[in-house]
Amino acid sequence: MKTAENIKNVALILFIILGITHITSGLMLSNGYFMPTSMIINRVLDIPFAMTALIYAFMTIYTGIDEKSRKIPSIVMIIITLLIFLTLLYINLFIPDKSSLITTI
């Protein structure tokens, strides 16, 4: 029980840090500030930001469930997290960005 609480607390801290950094880099990218750096930060942090959000959300749900009935929800949460991670990975690697399509035309 204490381990789940610790994971939830660490995920919350990482979610806040990554969220602020990702949103700031997105705003900097849209306004044209520090273009190479803000673009790299924005492109790199989308999957870690989403994963920390998922881990925090699922650990909050997990700690709210009584200890006797945690087995099946934890398996379902792991499967959902892996599916979302693989979907995000597929989108980032195999679906081209609109800006790269415009520059090639």
N, C-alpha and C positions, 0 to 999 in steps of 0.2 A: 504494500500500500504506500509506503514512504517512497519507494522508487518511482511509482507512477506520479506522485505529487512532484518529485524532483524533476522528472522529465517534463511535466507540464509547465513548471516554472522556468526551466531553461528554454523550452520552446516559446514561451511568451516573451522572454527577453530577446531571443533571436528574431521572433516575428516583428517585434517593435523596431529593432535595429535595421533589419532587412527591409521592412516596409517603408520606413522613413528614407532610407538610402535609395530604394527603388523608385519611390514616388518623386524624390528630389531629382534623381537622374532623368526621369521621364519629363519632368518640367524643364530641366536644363536642356534636354534634347529638343523639346518642342520649341523652345525659345532661341536655340542656336548657341548656347553657352558651352564652352569646353567640348566642342563637338566630338572629337575622337574618344575622349575619356568618358563622357556621359553616355555615348552610344554603347561602348563596350560594357560599362557598368549596368546599363539598362537591359542589354541583351543577356548578360550573364546571370543576373539576379532574379529572373522571373521564375525559374524552377525552384531554387532554394526558398524563395518567398512563399510560393504556393505549398511547398512541402512542409515548411514550418507552420503554416496556417492549418494544414491538415493534421499534423501531429498534435498541435495545441488543441484543435477542436475535438479530435478523437480521444485525447487523454482527458479532456474535461468530461466527455461522455463516460469514458471508462472509469474514472474515479467516482462518478455519480452512481454507478451500478453497484449493487451489493456484491460481496465477494463470492457468494455461492453461485451466482449466475453469470460469471465473467467469461467463461471459456468460449462460448459460441460468439458473443459480440466481439471479442478480441480477434477471433479468426476472420470474421466478416470485415472488421475495420482494417486489418492488415491487407486483405484482398482488395478492398476499395482503394486503399492508399497506393498499392502497387499498380492497380489499373490506371489510376489518375496520373501517377508518375510516368508510366509507359506512354500514356496518351500525350502528356506534355512533352516528353522526349521526342515522340514521333512528330508532333506539330513543329517543334523547334528544328528538327533535323531535315525533315522531308517536305515540308510545305514552305515554299519560298515567301520571302517578305514582299510586300507591295512595292517598297522603295527599290529593291533590287530588280524587280520586273520592269519598273519604269526606266531605270538606267540602261537596261539591255535593249530596250526597244528603240 
